[in-house]
Amino acid sequence: MKIFYRAMAVAASALLIQGCGEVQMGADPAVFKAVDALYTAVSLREPDRVDHCMASLTTLRDSAALDREPFDALDRIASEARSGSWESAQSRLARFMRGQTRGR
């Protein structure tokens, strides 16, 4: 039983170190730049910029630089912003960005 608890503690530590939960957008610099631009657009509460950023992210998804799962997460955040929940969208996007690990 003692070994079981140690194994659980090690597994929990590994999840904390990895930043469990956030989908990974990969290491492509163009994707990081586009997500950073989206954060700026959401922060400034500018729907036209949000649309422009999502168009760039769509192109990156279509070219396989960005996987569908992180794209979908970003699209949901952009939709939330466009609906007027700017602060919530900004918080979610910041959390998404903090959860990223370069090279994954």
C-alpha positions, 0 to 999 in steps of 0.5 A: 500500500505504501508503494501505491501512495508513493506512485500516486504522489509521483504521478500527481507531481508529474501532472503539476509540472506539466501544467495538466489540462491545456491543449498544446499548440506546438512550437511553430513561431508563427502560431505563437505570434498569432496567439499573441496577436489574438491576446492583444486583440482581446485585451484591446476589445477590438472585434475586427482584430480578433477576426483577423487573428482567427483568420490567421489561425485558420490558415495555420490550422489548414497548413497543419502548423496548428492542430485542430484541438488547440485551434478549437479552444482558441476559436471558443475563446474568440467567440466568447470575446465577440459575444462581449465577455472580453474579460473572461475571454482574456483570462481564459486566453492568458491561462491557455498561453501559460499552459503552453510548453515550447516543443510539445 
